[in-house]
Amino acid sequence: MTFDSETADYDSPWKNALECYFRECIEFFLPEMAQDVDWERGYLFLDKELQQVSKNAAIGRRYADKLVQLYRKDGSDEWVLAHVEVQGQKRKLFSERMYTYNYRTFDLFHRKVASIAILADENPLWRPDHFSYELWGSRAGLWFPCVKLLDYSEKWSELEASTNPFASVVMAHLKAVETKGDNEQRYRWKLILIKRLYRQGYAKADVIRLFAFIDWVMSLPADMEKGLWTEIQKFEEETKMEYVTSVERIGMEKGMEKGSLNLLCRQIAKRFKTGYELLPPIFTGLRAEDIEEIGERFLDAESVDEIRRWAEEKRRARMQ
């Protein structure tokens, strides 16, 4: 459970969380929207289209964003779009960029677009929720819902009681922020949050996914990670729920698997011009043969997200 960088980069875990728990995310943060969505018809992530929309629009430390095609229950629209942005730092032009993404998306699809901001920064006063301007009687603008994760620190008992997986995501984020620079407290809270996953009655697949998020955002020095891992193994033996230890990290410590993974990540980073440090978490829990198979297929991939989906399919197969 160790990472080379001392500073947690949240891009990959937040992106994975949105991909795995998009519906739960909307139900948790925006229940009125969730009630209006026809989830039975499914939803579609439009990653390639989002790349077109976001081109040349840098907005600072962005943890993740997703463009999603959805259907409404009332059938008033054939389909609509939602752009969800997780922003990690205060940025002066953030609202303007949300507006830019919105109108670019509308221009691309000519469909209604809902823009949603999830603010993961540490400034309690920064709460952007609109951008507008007017000139000579002409007006243009965008108003969007703004979710401030810091606000949930005052709703801790509600988070603890919630069975929504995204409550675990928020709890891990809050404790990662709160324990920055205090490894003793981070160790304590990391263990508490991991044990909570089992006690909430989550399915094995959910425990593993949420463990990966907690593990990434609440990184610790290598020696403390080893101690924590020992406690997790003991806890799983006592509860007879060998979820994480059965598929997580153990294989990644083996030289052959680690070497294969490093080679594959270097190849992916070079081809798609992606930061190498964002790639290893995609393959968490996979075995050497899984990595080898993906390595053989990766030349056929059109994006990193396609490789991410392959890895998720392999994880699901391991859990069955």
C-alpha positions in Angstrom: 0.0 0.0 0.0 2.8 2.4 -0.7 3.3 5.0 -3.4 6.5 6.8 -4.5 5.1 10.3 -4.3 4.6 11.9 -0.9 1.9 14.1 -2.4 -1.3 12.3 -3.3 -2.4 13.0 -6.8 -6.2 12.4 -6.8 -6.9 12.4 -10.5 -7.0 8.6 -11.0 -9.0 7.6 -7.8 -11.6 10.4 -8.4 -12.0 9.4 -12.0 -12.4 5.8 -11.0 -14.9 6.8 -8.3 -17.1 8.7 -10.8 -16.9 5.9 -13.3 -17.8 3.1 -10.8 -20.4 5.1 -8.8 -21.8 7.9 -11.0 -25.4 7.1 -10.1 -24.5 6.9 -6.4 -22.6 10.2 -6.7 -25.7 12.0 -8.1 -28.0 10.3 -5.6 -25.7 11.5 -2.8 -25.1 15.1 -3.8 -28.1 15.9 -6.0 -31.1 13.8 -5.0 -33.6 15.9 -7.0 -31.6 15.3 -10.2 -31.3 11.6 -9.3 -35.1 11.4 -9.0 -35.5 12.9 -12.5 -33.0 10.6 -14.3 -34.3 7.4 -15.9 -31.6 5.1 -14.6 -33.2 2.1 -16.1 -32.2 3.3 -19.6 -28.6 3.5 -18.5 -26.1 6.2 -19.1 -23.0 6.7 -21.3 -19.6 8.3 -20.6 -18.5 10.4 -23.5 -14.8 10.6 -22.9 -13.7 11.3 -26.5 -16.2 14.1 -26.8 -15.1 15.6 -23.5 -11.6 15.8 -24.9 -12.9 17.9 -27.7 -14.8 20.1 -25.3 -11.9 20.6 -22.9 -9.2 21.2 -25.4 -7.0 24.2 -24.6 -9.1 25.0 -21.5 -6.7 24.4 -18.5 -8.4 25.3 -15.2 -5.8 24.4 -12.6 -5.7 21.2 -10.5 -8.7 19.3 -11.7 -9.2 16.0 -10.0 -11.6 14.5 -12.6 -14.4 15.4 -14.9 -17.0 13.4 -16.8 -19.4 14.1 -19.6 -22.4 11.8 -19.4 -25.3 11.1 -21.6 -28.6 10.5 -19.6 -32.3 10.1 -20.1 -35.1 11.8 -18.1 -38.1 9.9 -16.6 -40.7 12.3 -18.1 -39.4 11.7 -21.6 -39.4 15.5 -22.3 -36.0 15.1 -24.0 -34.7 12.2 -26.1 -31.5 12.5 -24.1 -29.6 15.1 -22.2 -26.0 15.7 -20.9 -24.3 16.3 -17.6 -20.8 17.6 -17.1 -19.5 16.8 -13.7 -16.3 18.5 -12.6 -14.3 17.7 -9.5 -12.0 20.7 -8.9 -9.1 20.5 -6.4 -8.0 24.1 -5.9 -9.4 27.6 -6.0 -9.1 29.0 -9.5 -10.1 32.5 -10.6 -11.4 31.5 -14.0 -13.1 28.3 -12.9 -16.7 29.6 -13.4 -15.8 31.0 -16.8 -14.4 27.6 -17.8 -17.5 25.8 -16.6 -19.4 28.2 -18.9 -17.0 27.4 -21.7 -17.5 23.7 -21.3 -21.2 24.1 -21.2 -21.6 26.1 -24.4 -19.0 24.0 -26.2 -20.9 20.8 -25.3 -24.2 22.4 -26.4 -22.6 23.4 -29.6 -21.3 19.9 -30.2 -24.5 18.1 -29.5 -27.3 20.6 -29.5 -28.7 19.0 -26.4 -29.5 20.4 -23.0 -26.4 20.4 -20.7 -26.3 20.4 -16.9 -23.0 21.5 -15.4 -22.2 20.3 -11.9 -19.2 21.4 -9.8 -17.8 19.3 -6.9 -15.3 21.4 -5.0 -12.5 19.4 -3.3 -10.4 22.4 -2.3 -9.6 23.6 1.2 -10.9 27.1 1.0 -14.3 27.3 2.8 -15.1 30.7 1.2 -14.6 29.8 -2.4 -18.0 28.7 -3.8 -18.3 29.6 -7.5 -21.8 28.9 -8.9 -22.2 31.1 -11.9 -20.6 33.0 -14.7 -22.3 35.8 -16.6 -21.8 39.0 -18.5 -23.9 41.5 -20.4 -23.2 44.1 -23.1 -25.6 46.6 -24.6 -28.7 44.8 -23.4 -27.4 41.4 -24.4 -26.9 38.8 -21.6 -25.1 35.5 -21.4 -24.3 33.2 -18.5 -24.5 29.9 -16.7 -25.6 29.1 -13.1 -24.6 25.7 -11.9 -25.0 23.6 -8.6 -21.9 23.7 -6.5 -21.1 20.9 -4.0 -18.5 21.8 -1.4 -16.9 18.7 0.2 -15.7 20.6 3.2 -19.3 21.2 4.2 -19.7 17.5 4.9 -17.2 17.6 7.7 -20.1 19.1 9.8 -22.3 16.2 8.8 -19.9 13.4 9.9 -22.6 11.4 11.7 -24.7 11.4 8.5 -21.8 10.2 6.5 -21.1 7.4 9.0 -24.7 6.2 8.8 -25.0 6.3 5.0 -24.7 3.2 3.0 -24.1 5.1 -0.2 -20.6 4.2 -1.4 -20.0 7.9 -2.2 -20.2 8.7 1.5 -17.1 6.6 1.9 -15.4 8.6 -0.9 -16.2 11.9 0.9 -15.1 10.6 4.3 -11.7 9.5 2.8 -11.3 12.9 1.1 -12.1 14.8 4.3 -9.7 12.8 6.5 -7.0 13.0 3.8 -7.2 16.8 4.0 -7.6 16.8 7.8 -4.6 14.6 8.5 -2.2 16.2 6.0 1.2 16.3 7.8 0.0 14.1 10.7 0.8 10.5 9.7 -0.2 9.0 13.1 -3.7 10.4 12.8 -3.8 9.4 9.1 -2.9 5.8 10.0 -5.6 5.8 12.6 -8.3 7.1 10.3 -7.3 5.1 7.3 -7.7 1.9 9.3 -11.1 3.1 10.7 -12.4 3.9 7.2 -11.2 0.6 5.7 -12.8 -1.5 8.5 -16.0 0.5 8.1 -16.3 -0.8 4.5 -16.8 -4.3 5.8 -19.2 -3.3 8.5 -21.4 -1.4 6.0 -22.2 -4.7 4.3 -20.8 -3.7 0.9 -20.3 -6.3 -1.7 -16.8 -7.6 -2.2 -16.3 -5.6 -5.4 -17.4 -2.4 -3.6 -15.1 -3.0 -0.7 -12.1 -3.5 -3.1 -12.9 -0.4 -5.1 -13.5 1.8 -2.1 -10.4 0.4 -0.4 -8.4 1.5 -3.5 -9.7 5.0 -3.2 -9.0 5.3 0.5 -5.5 3.7 0.0 -4.6 6.2 -2.7 -5.8 9.5 -1.2 -4.6 8.6 2.3 -1.1 7.5 1.4 1.5 6.8 4.2 5.2 6.2 4.5 6.2 2.7 3.5 6.9 1.4 7.0 3.5 2.6 8.3 1.8 1.1 5.3 3.3 -2.3 6.1 2.0 -2.1 9.7 -1.5 -1.1 8.4 -1.5 -4.0 5.9 -0.7 -6.4 8.7 -3.7 -5.1 10.7 -6.0 -5.4 7.7 -4.9 -9.0 7.1 -5.6 -9.8 10.8 -9.0 -8.1 10.6 -10.0 -10.1 7.5 -9.0 -13.3 9.2 -11.0 -12.5 12.3 -14.1 -11.5 10.3 -13.7 -14.3 7.8 -14.0 -11.7 5.0 -10.9 -12.0 2.9 -11.7 -9.4 0.4 -8.8 -7.0 0.0 -6.0 -9.4 0.8 -7.3 -11.9 -1.8 -6.8 -9.6 -4.8 -5.2 -6.4 -3.8 -1.5 -5.5 -3.8 -0.1 -9.0 -3.0 0.5 -9.9 -6.6 1.9 -6.4 -7.3 4.7 -7.1 -4.9 6.0 -10.0 -7.1 8.9 -8.9 -9.3 7.6 -10.3 -12.5 4.2 -8.7 -12.2 5.7 -5.4 -11.1 8.1 -5.4 -14.0 5.4 -6.2 -16.5 3.3 -3.4 -15.1 6.0 -0.9 -15.2 6.7 -1.7 -18.8 3.1 -1.6 -19.8 2.6 1.8 -18.0 5.6 3.2 -19.8 4.2 2.1 -23.2 0.8 3.6 -22.4 2.3 6.9 -21.2 4.4 7.2 -24.3 1.5 6.4 -26.7 -1.2 8.5 -25.1 1.1 11.2 -23.7 -0.2 10.6 -20.2 1.6 11.1 -17.0 3.1 7.8 -15.9 2.2 8.3 -12.2 -1.5 8.2 -13.1 -1.4 4.7 -14.7 -0.4 2.1 -12.0 -3.7 2.5 -10.0 -5.6 1.4 -13.1 -4.2 -2.1 -12.8 -4.6 -2.5 -9.0 -5.6 -6.1 -8.2 -4.6 -7.7 -11.5 -2.4 -10.7 -11.9 0.6 -11.1 -14.2 -1.5 -12.9 -16.8 -4.0 -10.1 -16.8 -1.3 -7.5 -17.3 0.2 -9.6 -20.1 -3.1 -9.9 -21.9 -3.8 -6.2 -21.7 -0.3 -5.5 -22.9 -1.0 -7.6 -26.0 -4.3 -5.7 -26.6 -3.1 -2.2 -25.8 -2.1 -1.4 -29.4 -5.7 -1.7 -30.3 -6.9 0.7 -27.6 -8.0 4.2 -28.7 -7.7 5.8 -25.3 -6.5 5.3 -21.7 -10.2 5.0 -20.7 -10.6 2.0 -22.9 -7.6 0.3 -21.2 -9.2 1.3 -17.9 -12.4 -0.5 -18.9 -10.4 -3.7 -19.8 -8.8 -3.7 -16.4 -12.1 -3.3 -14.7 -13.5 -6.2 -16.6 -10.6 -8.3 -15.5 -11.2 -7.3 -11.8 -14.8 -8.3 -12.1 -13.9 -11.6 -13.6 -11.6 -12.3 -10.6 -14.3 -11.5 -8.2 -16.9 -13.9 -9.6 
